[in-house]
């Protein structure tokens, strides 16, 4: 079941709720503050965490992207 970040059009309360796609499309989700079903989605940024692959002898163990060095990410090392 997906989580939705929503904002109430009536009272402007922002909240996160776990609901089925059907519940969302049938407008069954209610604002926890005013019980309105007039909701709109809030689109937030997504953060990704990248790690160095300590098992790779080719990839640097330290450094930054600005130094031009590449990184391995969570078992997806291409070396």
Backbone bond lengths (Angstrom), bond angles and torsions (degrees), N, CA, C in turn:
res aa  C-N    CA-C-N  psi(-1)  N-CA   C-N-CA  omega(-1)  CA-C   N-CA-C  phi
1 X - - - 1.438 - - 1.537 108.80 -
2 X 1.316 116.90 132.30 1.474 119.45 -178.86 1.534 112.56 -79.61
3 X 1.324 113.88 158.91 1.462 121.67 172.53 1.522 107.63 -100.94
4 X 1.311 117.21 142.70 1.455 122.48 178.87 1.522 109.35 -121.43
5 X 1.330 116.50 134.63 1.457 122.72 169.14 1.523 105.49 -95.09
6 X 1.319 115.84 118.19 1.463 120.36 -173.52 1.519 111.09 -127.76
7 X 1.326 114.58 156.11 1.450 122.62 174.64 1.520 107.60 -128.45
8 X 1.314 115.92 133.40 1.461 121.04 179.49 1.528 109.18 -79.64
9 X 1.316 116.30 128.73 1.468 120.90 178.40 1.529 111.18 -72.81
10 X 1.319 117.32 -22.01 1.458 122.14 -177.49 1.536 112.34 -81.80
11 X 1.347 117.71 -52.32 1.468 120.82 -174.90 1.529 113.03 -113.52
12 X 1.354 117.64 -2.68 1.467 124.59 178.26 1.528 114.34 68.66
13 X 1.331 117.39 11.99 1.467 121.59 176.51 1.534 109.37 -67.69
14 X 1.325 116.80 134.44 1.466 121.72 177.16 1.517 108.67 -106.63
15 X 1.328 116.02 137.63 1.457 120.44 -178.01 1.517 110.74 -154.39
16 X 1.325 115.25 167.22 1.460 123.75 178.77 1.517 106.98 -119.31
17 X 1.327 115.82 135.46 1.461 119.37 -177.92 1.527 109.84 -141.84
18 X 1.321 115.79 144.48 1.464 122.17 174.35 1.528 106.77 -96.70
19 X 1.335 115.86 122.05 1.465 119.88 -177.24 1.527 109.47 -153.15
20 X 1.310 115.61 159.04 1.461 119.43 176.95 1.529 109.54 -74.47
21 X 1.311 115.79 160.52 1.465 120.97 176.32 1.529 109.16 -61.77
22 X 1.324 116.43 -37.96 1.467 121.14 179.18 1.530 111.46 -63.65
23 X 1.342 117.22 -42.44 1.468 120.37 177.87 1.532 110.92 -60.99
24 X 1.335 115.50 -39.18 1.470 120.08 179.55 1.532 110.60 -67.10
25 X 1.334 116.94 -47.38 1.465 119.97 -177.50 1.533 112.25 -69.71
26 X 1.330 117.46 -29.90 1.472 121.02 178.15 1.527 112.17 -85.54
27 X 1.320 117.30 3.28 1.473 123.42 178.64 1.523 112.17 57.28
28 X 1.344 116.06 44.24 1.455 121.38 178.88 1.525 112.82 -92.43
29 X 1.316 117.56 -8.95 1.464 121.77 179.74 1.525 107.80 -81.08
30 X 1.329 115.71 134.18 1.469 120.93 -178.90 1.528 110.16 -118.19
31 X 1.306 115.65 148.70 1.453 121.63 174.81 1.533 108.51 -64.33
32 X 1.334 118.03 131.02 1.466 119.25 -179.70 1.533 113.46 -69.40
33 X 1.327 117.71 -15.45 1.467 121.02 -179.11 1.531 112.36 -90.26
34 X 1.333 117.16 -49.63 1.477 119.93 -173.53 1.531 113.41 -118.51
35 X 1.340 117.86 -2.81 1.471 124.06 178.55 1.520 114.35 69.98
36 X 1.327 118.00 12.76 1.460 121.28 177.81 1.529 110.22 -71.42
37 X 1.320 116.09 150.96 1.468 121.37 173.93 1.525 110.93 -103.47
38 X 1.329 117.31 5.38 1.468 122.57 177.91 1.530 108.47 -84.07
39 X 1.325 115.78 86.67 1.464 122.17 -174.03 1.510 110.34 -120.66
40 X 1.331 115.59 152.19 1.463 119.87 173.31 1.522 108.85 -133.03
41 X 1.321 115.35 150.23 1.458 121.49 -178.20 1.523 110.60 -72.65
42 X 1.327 114.91 144.02 1.460 122.33 173.32 1.523 105.95 -108.47
43 X 1.306 116.66 127.06 1.458 120.29 179.56 1.519 108.59 -102.08
44 X 1.306 115.78 118.68 1.455 122.41 -177.60 1.527 109.09 -110.02
45 X 1.319 115.27 164.21 1.459 119.13 177.36 1.520 109.63 -74.95
46 X 1.310 116.21 154.40 1.454 123.16 178.62 1.519 107.82 -109.85
47 X 1.316 116.51 133.56 1.463 121.16 179.19 1.519 109.65 -105.14
48 X 1.326 115.39 136.34 1.449 121.46 175.80 1.516 108.24 -114.71
49 X 1.309 116.52 138.71 1.454 121.15 177.73 1.517 107.53 -105.33
50 X 1.329 116.07 126.19 1.461 120.76 178.91 1.510 108.62 -110.38
51 X 1.332 116.31 139.99 1.454 121.39 179.69 1.520 109.11 -122.34
52 X 1.293 114.91 152.85 1.460 119.93 171.77 1.523 107.69 -78.11
53 X 1.308 117.06 142.78 1.450 121.40 176.91 1.527 107.23 -88.09
54 X 1.305 117.03 106.05 1.464 121.61 -176.35 1.534 112.32 -69.61
55 X 1.329 117.99 -14.97 1.455 121.41 -179.63 1.528 112.68 -87.64
56 X 1.314 118.12 -7.57 1.457 121.65 -176.55 1.525 110.00 -93.83
57 X 1.334 116.78 126.15 1.461 121.19 179.27 1.526 112.08 -82.36
58 X 1.320 118.21 -15.45 1.458 122.24 -176.64 1.522 111.21 -87.47
59 X 1.314 116.82 -41.08 1.461 121.06 -174.81 1.523 111.07 -76.96
60 X 1.325 116.80 146.90 1.459 119.93 -179.91 1.521 110.86 -68.65
61 X 1.302 115.63 148.07 1.470 120.70 177.66 1.521 110.91 -90.65
62 X 1.311 116.78 -13.56 1.452 120.66 175.66 1.516 107.66 -149.81
63 X 1.300 116.82 170.70 1.457 120.85 -179.31 1.512 109.88 125.67
64 X 1.287 115.89 179.55 1.455 120.11 -179.22 1.515 109.25 -131.54
65 X 1.307 116.10 165.42 1.450 120.52 178.35 1.518 111.21 -61.84
66 X 1.324 116.41 -33.98 1.459 119.31 -177.90 1.528 111.91 -66.67
67 X 1.329 117.10 -18.63 1.457 119.48 178.63 1.524 111.33 -81.86
68 X 1.355 116.75 -4.33 1.448 120.66 178.46 1.511 113.69 84.58
69 X 1.315 117.58 4.19 1.456 120.84 -179.68 1.528 109.66 -85.53
70 X 1.329 117.00 143.79 1.452 120.78 179.99 1.508 112.00 -87.44
71 X 1.302 116.42 167.30 1.449 122.46 179.98 1.513 110.04 -129.44
72 X 1.316 115.80 147.53 1.461 121.27 168.89 1.514 106.26 -94.59
73 X 1.301 116.71 151.75 1.461 119.43 -175.36 1.512 111.20 -130.86
74 X 1.318 116.41 111.94 1.471 123.49 168.97 1.510 116.16 43.92
75 X 1.325 119.03 52.64 1.442 122.25 177.40 1.513 114.10 83.90
76 X 1.322 117.92 5.18 1.451 121.47 -179.71 1.527 110.95 -105.58
77 X 1.314 117.29 34.45 1.462 121.31 -178.90 1.518 109.97 -67.25
78 X 1.317 115.71 132.41 1.463 119.54 -178.54 1.519 111.82 -93.41
79 X 1.312 118.57 2.45 1.480 121.43 -178.48 1.503 111.80 -93.64
